[in-house]
Amino acid sequence: MFKQTVLPGIILLLGLVACSNGTSTPADPTKQAATAEVMIAATRTAAGAATPAATRETSAADTASEPSAKSRGDLIAFWRDDKGIVDIFVLDPDTGEQINLTQNPGGHEFRPVWSPNGRLIAFLSDRMDNWDIYYAPVDLDGGSGAPARALTISMNPDIFPRWSPDGKSVTYYTFYSGQYDIIRVNLETHRQANLTAGTKDSSETHPLWSPDGEEILFISDRDGGNDEYYLMSKDGWNVRRLTETPDAAEWDAAWSPDGAQIAFVSDRDGNAEIYLMRADGSDVRRVTENQVDDGIPVWSPDGRSLLLVSNREGNTEIYRLDIDCAGSAEGCEGQMLNLTNDEAVDSLPVWSPDGSRIAFISTRDGNEDLFLMAADGSNPINLTKSEAQEWLGEWAPRPEERP
């Protein structure tokens, strides 16, 4: 996650639910996941309730920024907060067509993640008075719309769902016995395995599958009390420490598409900067060098560029960095391109699977809306134009890439 002390505008943008510095098991379920995220930042099944069939709606785009009528088959998942009603939506960026996937007026659904085949979305929900993980099928072809199902039912907040590359399981982390542990749950059987059960008096969070599905990157404070990155096998064995900065923390990691490198954020040099390392933790190099904080690295599909978010020019902007630069941060800084160039807050960038477009969130039209731009930053389009607030989730795999 993005560290709370970094880029306040971004943290505000991510503040879907009210934050609390209370205990790890507050009575108000709306605060449970937020409390867990704040705690991590500070320290660095049964069938679910039935939901109505998904409904369609079209975004109110004006003529000057209206999407084309022809669809490429791309889909974007996002969540919308409409006066406290928070639902997951799926949008076709070419036609503007939207589907409300969850339609749960009594709960809060957010942080959608696509299954590798693009047929399911896992998400976080408090519909059972606790933060649990649900999943729902995505149907844009006029089907009946099956209800969401609970993947976890727990008295503790279950956070940060991530699909395994084979689509057979989901990892997440949960607060259990005074600490956070990483859990893997099988999609078919709903059987769970605690991958970090052997650790005591430490927390393990934010699991990220390697592209080949054989390893899981995660954050732990097991050695010295500060957040470091570790790598373990998909079954929780063969744990290796990748970073070692006793007086600093690391966060916001992202695997390169080929699994050879990991981008991450660290404050080891005084403020938040972006670093690269090999998958075994070697060859660490800093690729940004600025007096302000840089964060949220996102790899391009071809692995040649990173998107990042920075307020180096006085407000929060999205930048593209060519990582095939000299071996110094100064050399990489010369390859930095401001893609947004707007006085508003622009954040949460997501590449399209073919690398030609970038979706992002911007406040340039008054509140958080979902925008689309070309990979070079040209032709920004407001896709949602709603009075509600939107936050970006993920872009689905392209139709021809779905199993």
C-alpha positions in Angstrom: 0.0 0.0 0.0 1.0 3.6 -0.3 2.5 4.8 3.0 0.3 7.2 4.9 3.0 9.9 5.3 3.5 10.0 1.5 1.6 12.3 -0.8 -1.4 13.4 1.4 -3.5 14.1 -1.7 -3.3 10.5 -2.8 -4.1 9.2 0.7 -7.1 11.4 0.7 -8.1 10.0 -2.6 -7.8 6.5 -1.3 -9.8 7.4 1.8 -12.9 5.5 0.9 -13.9 4.8 4.4 -13.3 6.9 7.5 -9.9 6.1 9.1 -9.6 5.2 12.7 -6.7 4.8 15.0 -8.6 2.5 17.3 -8.1 -1.2 18.0 -7.8 -3.8 15.4 -11.3 -5.1 16.0 -13.6 -2.1 16.2 -17.3 -2.6 16.5 -18.1 -0.5 13.4 -17.3 -2.8 10.3 -17.0 0.3 8.1 -13.8 1.1 10.1 -12.2 -2.3 10.3 -10.4 -2.4 7.0 -9.4 1.3 7.2 -8.1 0.7 10.7 -6.0 -2.3 9.5 -4.6 -0.3 6.6 -3.7 2.6 9.0 -2.0 0.2 11.4 0.1 -1.3 8.6 1.0 2.1 7.3 2.0 3.3 10.7 4.2 0.3 11.4 4.9 -0.6 8.4 -17.7 -20.8 2.6 -20.7 -20.3 2.5 -22.8 -18.5 -0.1 -22.9 -14.7 0.5 -26.0 -12.6 0.7 -27.9 -12.6 -2.6 -27.5 -9.5 -4.7 -29.8 -8.3 -7.5 -28.8 -9.0 -11.1 -26.3 -6.6 -12.5 -27.8 -3.6 -14.2 -26.5 -1.4 -17.0 -26.1 2.3 -17.3 -24.4 4.7 -19.6 -21.9 7.3 -18.5 -23.0 10.9 -19.1 -20.2 12.0 -21.3 -20.5 15.2 -23.3 -20.0 15.3 -27.1 -16.5 16.6 -26.9 -15.2 13.7 -24.8 -17.6 10.9 -25.6 -16.2 7.4 -26.1 -16.5 5.8 -29.5 -19.4 3.5 -30.3 -17.2 0.5 -31.2 -15.9 -1.7 -28.4 -12.5 -3.3 -28.3 -13.7 -5.7 -25.6 -11.7 -4.0 -22.9 -13.2 -3.8 -19.4 -12.2 -1.7 -16.4 -13.4 -2.4 -12.8 -13.7 0.5 -10.3 -15.7 1.3 -7.2 -18.0 4.2 -6.7 -19.0 6.0 -3.5 -22.4 7.6 -4.0 -23.4 9.3 -0.8 -22.1 6.4 1.3 -23.4 3.6 -1.0 -20.2 2.0 -2.3 -20.5 -0.5 -5.2 -18.3 -2.2 -7.7 -18.8 -1.2 -11.4 -17.5 -2.6 -14.6 -17.0 -0.2 -17.5 -16.3 -0.5 -21.2 -13.9 2.4 -21.9 -14.8 2.5 -25.6 -18.6 2.7 -25.4 -19.0 4.2 -21.9 -21.4 1.3 -20.9 -21.3 0.5 -17.2 -22.6 -2.3 -15.1 -23.2 -2.1 -11.3 -21.8 -5.5 -10.3 -22.8 -5.5 -6.7 -25.9 -3.3 -6.0 -25.7 -3.6 -2.3 -27.3 -0.4 -0.8 -26.7 -1.6 2.8 -22.9 -2.3 2.5 -19.6 -1.1 1.1 -17.9 -3.0 -1.7 -14.4 -1.9 -2.9 -11.0 -2.8 -4.3 -12.0 -5.1 -7.2 -9.4 -7.5 -8.7 -9.9 -9.5 -11.9 -9.4 -13.2 -12.1 -6.7 -14.1 -14.7 -9.4 -15.3 -17.2 -11.4 -12.1 -16.8 -14.6 -13.9 -15.8 -14.7 -13.2 -12.1 -14.0 -10.2 -9.8 -13.0 -10.6 -6.2 -13.6 -7.7 -3.9 -13.9 -6.5 -0.3 -17.3 -6.2 1.3 -18.8 -5.6 4.8 -22.3 -6.9 3.9 -22.0 -9.5 6.7 -20.9 -6.9 9.3 -17.2 -7.7 8.8 -14.7 -7.1 6.1 -14.8 -10.3 4.0 -13.7 -11.2 0.5 -16.4 -12.0 -2.1 -16.3 -12.8 -5.8 -18.9 -12.4 -8.6 -19.1 -13.4 -12.2 -18.9 -10.6 -14.8 -21.5 -10.8 -17.6 -21.8 -8.0 -20.1 -23.9 -10.0 -22.6 -27.3 -9.6 -21.0 -27.2 -12.6 -18.7 -29.2 -12.9 -15.5 -26.3 -11.8 -13.3 -25.4 -14.3 -10.6 -25.1 -13.1 -7.0 -21.8 -12.6 -5.3 -20.5 -15.4 -3.2 -18.5 -15.1 0.0 -15.0 -16.5 -0.2 -14.2 -15.8 3.4 -16.5 -15.6 6.5 -14.6 -14.4 9.5 -14.8 -12.3 12.7 -11.6 -10.6 11.7 -11.0 -8.2 8.8 -9.8 -10.0 5.6 -8.0 -7.5 3.4 -6.1 -7.2 0.1 -7.4 -10.0 -2.1 -5.1 -11.1 -4.9 -5.7 -13.9 -7.5 -3.1 -16.6 -8.1 -2.0 -16.6 -11.8 -3.8 -19.9 -12.4 -7.0 -18.5 -11.0 -7.5 -21.3 -8.6 -6.9 -19.5 -5.3 -6.9 -16.0 -3.7 -4.4 -14.7 -1.1 -5.2 -12.0 1.4 -4.1 -11.0 4.9 -6.1 -11.0 8.1 -5.7 -10.0 11.7 -5.4 -13.2 13.8 -4.2 -13.8 17.3 -2.7 -10.3 17.7 -0.9 -10.2 14.4 -1.5 -10.2 10.6 -1.0 -13.4 8.7 -1.2 -14.2 5.0 -3.9 -16.7 4.0 -4.5 -18.6 0.7 -8.0 -19.8 0.0 -9.0 -22.3 -2.6 -11.7 -20.9 -4.9 -13.5 -24.3 -5.4 -13.3 -25.7 -1.9 -12.9 -22.5 0.1 -10.3 -24.3 2.2 -7.8 -22.0 3.7 -4.1 -22.3 4.5 -2.2 -19.9 6.7 1.1 -19.3 4.9 2.8 -17.4 7.7 1.4 -19.3 10.7 4.9 -20.0 12.1 5.7 -16.3 12.8 4.9 -14.9 16.2 4.9 -11.2 17.4 5.2 -10.0 13.8 2.8 -9.2 10.9 2.9 -10.3 7.3 0.9 -8.4 4.8 0.3 -7.3 1.2 1.0 -10.7 -0.6 1.8 -10.3 -4.3 2.1 -13.4 -6.6 5.0 -13.7 -8.9 3.9 -13.8 -12.6 4.7 -17.5 -12.9 2.6 -18.3 -9.7 5.5 -20.0 -7.9 6.3 -17.4 -5.3 4.7 -14.7 -3.2 6.3 -11.4 -2.3 5.1 -9.9 1.0 5.9 -7.3 3.7 6.9 -8.4 7.2 8.2 -6.7 10.3 9.6 -9.9 11.7 13.3 -8.7 11.8 13.8 -5.5 13.8 10.2 -4.2 13.7 10.3 -2.3 10.5 8.7 -3.2 7.2 10.9 -5.2 4.8 10.1 -7.3 1.7 10.4 -11.1 1.8 9.8 -13.8 -0.7 8.3 -17.3 -0.1 7.1 -20.2 -2.1 3.4 -20.4 -3.0 3.0 -22.8 -0.1 4.7 -20.6 2.5 8.1 -22.4 2.5 11.6 -21.2 1.6 11.2 -17.7 3.0 14.0 -15.2 1.9 14.5 -11.7 3.0 15.0 -9.3 0.0 15.5 -5.9 1.7 17.4 -4.9 4.8 17.0 -1.3 5.9 16.8 -1.2 9.7 16.0 2.5 9.8 13.6 2.7 6.9 10.6 0.9 5.4 9.6 -0.4 2.0 6.2 -0.6 0.4 4.2 -0.4 -2.8 6.0 -3.2 -4.6 5.1 -4.3 -8.2 6.5 -7.3 -10.2 7.8 -6.7 -13.7 5.7 -8.6 -16.3 8.5 -11.2 -16.8 9.1 -11.6 -13.0 12.7 -10.7 -13.3 12.5 -7.4 -11.4 10.6 -5.8 -8.6 9.8 -2.1 -8.3 9.2 -0.7 -4.8 9.1 2.4 -2.7 11.5 3.1 0.1 12.4 6.0 2.4 15.9 4.7 3.0 17.4 7.9 1.5 15.3 10.3 3.5 12.1 10.4 1.6 10.0 8.2 -0.6 11.7 7.2 -3.8 11.3 4.4 -6.3 13.8 1.6 -6.5 14.3 -1.5 -8.6 15.8 -4.8 -7.6 16.1 -8.3 -9.1 13.7 -10.9 -7.9 16.3 -12.3 -5.5 16.8 -8.9 -3.9 20.1 -8.2 -5.6 21.2 -5.2 -7.8 19.1 -2.6 -6.0 19.1 0.8 -7.7 17.2 4.0 -7.1 15.5 5.3 -10.2 14.0 8.6 -8.8 15.8 11.3 -6.9 13.7 14.3 -5.8 13.1 16.3 -2.7 9.4 15.3 -2.7 7.9 11.9 -2.5 7.5 9.5 -5.5 5.3 6.4 -5.3 2.8 4.0 -6.8 5.0 2.4 -9.4 3.1 0.5 -12.2 4.9 -1.5 -14.9 4.0 -1.1 -18.5 2.9 -4.4 -20.2 6.2 -4.6 -22.1 8.2 -4.0 -19.0 10.1 -1.0 -20.4 8.4 1.8 -18.5 7.0 2.6 -15.1 4.1 4.9 -14.2 4.5 6.7 -10.9 2.8 9.4 -8.9 4.6 12.5 -7.6 3.9 16.0 -6.5 7.3 17.2 -7.6 5.8 20.0 -9.6 3.6 21.3 -6.8 0.5 19.0 -7.3 -0.1 15.3 -7.7 0.6 14.2 -11.2 1.2 10.9 -13.1 4.6 10.4 -14.7 6.1 7.9 -17.1 9.6 6.7 -16.5 11.8 4.9 -19.1 13.7 2.5 -17.0 16.2 1.6 -19.7 18.3 4.5 -18.5 21.7 5.0 -17.0 22.5 3.2 -13.8 21.9 6.2 -11.7 18.9 8.1 -10.5 20.1 11.2 -12.2 20.1 9.4 -15.5 16.6 8.1 -15.0 15.3 11.5 -13.9 16.1 12.7 -17.4 13.7 10.1 -18.8 10.7 11.3 -16.7 7.6 12.6 -18.6 4.7 14.3 -16.9 1.6 12.7 -18.6 -1.2 14.7 -16.9 0.0 18.3 -16.5 -3.1 19.5 -14.7 -3.7 21.5 -11.5 -6.0 18.8 -10.1 -5.0 15.6 -8.3 -4.3 12.8 -10.8 -3.5 9.4 -9.4 -4.0 5.6 -9.4 -2.8 5.0 -13.0 -3.5 1.6 -14.6 -2.2 0.5 -18.0 -4.4 -1.1 -20.6 -3.3 -4.7 -21.3 -1.9 -3.7 -24.8 0.0 -0.7 -23.3 -1.7 1.9 -25.6 -3.9 3.6 -23.0 -3.8 4.5 -19.3 -6.8 4.8 -17.0 -6.5 7.0 -13.9 -8.5 9.0 -11.3 -8.6 12.8 -11.5 -10.4 15.6 -9.6 -10.0 18.0 -12.6 -13.8 18.1 -13.1 -14.6 18.7 -9.4 -14.6 15.3 -7.8 -12.9 11.9 -8.3 -13.8 10.6 -11.8 -12.4 7.9 -13.9 -10.4 9.2 -16.9 -8.7 7.7 -19.9 -5.6 8.9 -21.8 -3.2 7.7 -24.5 0.1 6.3 -23.3 1.8 9.6 -24.1 -0.7 11.5 -22.0 -2.7 12.9 -24.9 -6.5 13.0 -25.4 -7.7 12.7 -21.7 -11.3 11.7 -21.5 -13.7 11.7 -18.5 -15.3 8.3 -18.6 -17.7 8.6 -15.7 -18.7 12.3 -15.2 -20.7 11.5 -12.1 -21.4 13.5 -9.0 -20.2 10.5 -7.0 -16.6 9.6 -6.3 -14.8 6.9 -8.2 -11.7 4.9 -7.4 -9.9 2.8 -9.9 -9.4 -0.9 -9.5 -8.0 -3.0 -12.4 -8.1 -3.4 -16.2 -9.3 -6.8 -17.3 -7.2 -9.1 -19.5 -7.8 -8.5 -23.2 -10.5 -10.9 -24.6 -8.0 -12.7 -26.8 -5.8 -13.3 -23.7 -8.5 -14.8 -21.6 -8.4 -18.6 -21.2 
